[in-house]
Amino acid sequence: MTGSKKNLVCSATEKRLLIDTKHPKISVVRQCRLLGLSHSSLYYQPVPVSAENLTLMRLLDEEYTRHPFLGVIKLTDWLKKQGYPHVGTRRTRHLLRLMGLMAIYPGPNLSRRAPGHKIYPYLLRNVPIVRVNQVWSVDITYVRLKGGFVYLVAIIDWFSRYVIDFGISITLEADFCVEALERALLRGKPEIFNSDQGSQFTSPRHTKVLAAAGILISMDGKGRAIDNIFVERLWRSLKYEEVYLKEYETVQEAKIGIKTYFDYYNNERPHHSLDMKTPAEVYFTGLLELADLSKNKMHSTGLDQT
């Protein structure tokens, strides 16, 4: 396999997802070597997580999914009622940050903004959403595994609810968000791209991709549960209909399960808000309508004449 590492063009995040910890013939160490990936980075976690913290994170994830408007104090009080009277607000806040949920809570010094990153204004207040590829939105959520957790990012078209792309990572670095964005832009381009003010989305690497494509950048001003509600509904559906029903043991299992669910969500699951059509039906019909509109406009102006 000489030169195989040079020929394999993919990110460290993608390489980690290729590792099969249960492979009957090739050890994990050997797989890492073949992929050009550090063995230690495969299991890297930014903060060691105790068994009790993993349990608390599961509880917080479930309660946040039910009530995404709750803040640190109310979530701490809720944990106390679940049999954890020793948990204080500091610990709850730490766990929420570790889960990537801290950006939803307004208030001084609570969001995960990065120093020096530009914050863009919110562009969607009172803007009617009337067509596909008018607005795409992105968000990150926590997905539990049997003995740990991963982060999931997804990009969704607001008008159709169609999931354009997604990515999974064991860290909250910006890489997997940028990679998902780049893949999504191979399939289409929105007029406006909306996100929260998390450091992954304010990262120059992320905003430069959008700016280079001529896409307007919008960032939430009131909290994800209000401004990014379409993605919040997606997370709720994903977790109740897939994640909470499964016990993923590995990152690869999570990736396969979530991909299968998104395929179902896009292509088979009808939505009441879409007149019982699927997101794929609405999205691709909308693309055809946009193409016809563009063609008619070119014809009326004579731009299609040779």
N, C-alpha and C positions, 0 to 999 in steps of 0.2 A: 504493500500500500504506500509505496514511496510517493511523496508529494501529495498525499491525500489531504493533509491538513491545509495545504496551500490552496487546493482546489475547492475546498468546502467553504463557500462564502456565506456565512450566517453569523448572527450575533452570539454573544455568550449566553444570553437568555434562551435563544433557540437551541443552542447546543445542549444546555442543561435539560431541555425537554426531550431531547433524543436519547438520554440515558435510560436504559432499562435495568433497574436494580434487581430484577428477578431473572435476568437472562441466564439460561442454563449452561452456556459455554464460555461466554466472554465476561470477565470480571468487570466491576465498575471502574477499577483503576485502569484496566486496559482500554475500556471504552473512552474514558477521559483522555488517555494518551492519544488514541486514534483521532479524537475530535479536536485535539489541541486545547483542551480545557483543563485547568487546574483542578485536581481532585478535591482540594480543600474548598474551592469555590462552589462545588456542587452542593455542599451542605451549609453554606454560609447563611447565617441569619444575623441581621443587624443587632438584635438584642436577644440574649438567651431567654427562653420562655419556660416558666415552671409549669407543672401539671395543673396547679390551681389557676394560674393565669390563663392557660388554654381553656379551662372550664369557664372562667369568667368571660373570656372573649366570645365563646359560643353563646353564652347567655345574652351578652350585650348585642351580639349580631342579631339574634332572634328578636329581641325587644326593639332594637332600632328598625328592623325590617317591618315590624308591626306599627311602630310609632316613630317615624323619622324626624319628628319635630322636637323630640325630647332633648334636653341639654344635660350637661355633666351632673348637676345637682340632683335632678330628678332621676337620672339613670343610677346614680349612687344610692339614692333612697330605695329604688326598686331592687337593686342588688342586696341591700340589707334585708328586705322583706323576703328574699329568696333563700335566706339562711347564711348570709355573709356580712354580719354586723361589723366586722373589723375593717371592711373596705371603705376607704375615704375618697374624697373627690380627686386628690392628687393621683391615686392609683387608677381610678376610672379614666381620668384624662390621659394618663400615660398609655393605657391599653387602647383607648380610642385612637390615639395618634399612631400607635403601632399597627392598628387595623386599617389605617388610612381614612378614618372617618372624621378626623378632627376638623377638617375644613368646613363642615356643615354648621358649626356653632359660631355665631357672631359674637364679637366681644374683643376686648383688648388682649393682644398677645396669645390668642388661642388658635388662630389659623396657621397653616403650615406654609406661609409665604416664605420665599427665599430672598435674603437681602440682595439688592441690586437687580432683581428681576422686574421687568416692566409689567405693570398691571393695566389691562385694557378695560375700557368702559363696557357696561352692559348695553347691548344694542337691540334687545328684543322686547323692551317694555312697550305694550300696546301695539305690537306688530302682528298682524294677522298672518297665520301660516297657511298658505293656500296651494303649495305645490311641492313636489319632491325636489330634493337637492337645494331647497331654499335655505334650510338650516340643518346642520348636523350637530350632534351633541356628544360629549365624551364624559365618562366617569370611571372611577375605580371603586371596586368593592372587595371585601374580605371574603374568601371562600375557605371553609374549614376542611382539613384532612383528618384522618383518624388520629394521627399523632402530631399534627402541626397545622400549617395553613399556607395559602398562597394568595396572591393578589390578582384580580381580574380587571382588565380594562376593556370597555366596549364602546364602539362608535355607532350611533343610531341616527337614522333620518327622522326628523320630527314629524313630518307630514304623514308618513306611511308606517312609522314605528319599526321600519326594517333595520335589522342589525347589519351594518355594512362590514364590520370586521371586529375582531377581538384579540386579546393577547393575555398570556398568563406569565407571572414571574414570582420568584421567591423573595424578591426585594422590591422596594418602592423607588428604585432608581428610574430615571426618565426613559431609559433605553426601550423598554417594551411598549411604552406609550408612543414613542416616535416611530417604532417599527410598525405598530398597528395603523398609525396615521398614514405612513407611506404606502402600506398595502391598500388601505381604503382609497387613497387617491388614484390608484391604478384602475379603480372601478368607476370612479366618478369624481365630481367636484362640487362642493356646496358653495352657496353665495356667502354664508355666514357659518362660522364654527364656534360653538359655545362650550365653555367649560367652567369649572370653579377656579379658584385662585391658588390651587395647590401647586407646589414647586415643580411637579412633573409637567404641568401645562404652561407655566410661566417661563420654563426653561428656554433659553435662546435657541437651543437645538429644535425644540418643538415649534416655537413661534416662527422661526425662520422658514420652516417647511411650509407653513401656512402663507406667510408673506410672499414667498417665492412663487406660490401658485396663484397669487392674486385674491386670496380669500380674506374676508373681513373677520377679525378676531373679536369675540365677545366673551366677557367673563362675568360670572354671577356677582351680584351685589348684595343679595339678601340671604344667601344660604341655599345649598343644593336642593333641599326639600321643596323649595318654592320655585326656583328658576329652572331646575333641571328635572322636572317632575316626570317626564317621559322615561328617563333612564331609571329613576327610582321605581317606577312601575315595572320596568323590565327586571330589575333586581328582585323585586318581590315575587314576580312570577317564576323566575329562575330558581330562587331558593325554596319556595314552597312546592314547586312541581318537579324539582330535580335534586338540588343539593341536600335538602333536609331529608330526602327519601333515600339517599345513598350514604355510604361511608367510604369515600375515596381514600385509598391507602397511599397512593403515589401521585406525584405531579402529573405524570402521564395519564393516569386514570381520570384525574380531574379534567385534563384537557380534552380527552376523548368524550367524556360524559357531557361536558359543557358544549362542545361542538355539535354533538348529537342533538342536544336540547335546542340550540340556536337554529339548527336546520329545521327542526320541528316547529319552533316558534315562527320562523320566517315563512315557511312553506305550507304548514298544515293547520296551525292554530288560528281560527278566526277570531276577530276582535269586534266587540259590540260597537266600539267607537269608530270602526271602519265599515259599518253596515254589514258585519259578519263576513267580511273579506279577510284574507290573510295579508300580512305586511308585504309579502312578495308580489301578490296580485296588484296591490295599490302602487307599490314602488315601480314595478316594470311597466304597468299601464301608464303611470305618470311620465316615465321616460319617453314612451312612444308619443304621448301627447305633446311633450316639450319638443321632440324632434319634428313633429308635424307642424307645430307652431313656428319653429325656426325656419322650416322649409317654405311655409306659406309667406312668411315675412320676407324671405329672400326673393321669392317669386314676385311679390307685390312691388318690391323696390327694384326689380330687374337685376339683382346681384347674381342670379343664377344663369344669366345669359353669357354666352361665350363670345 
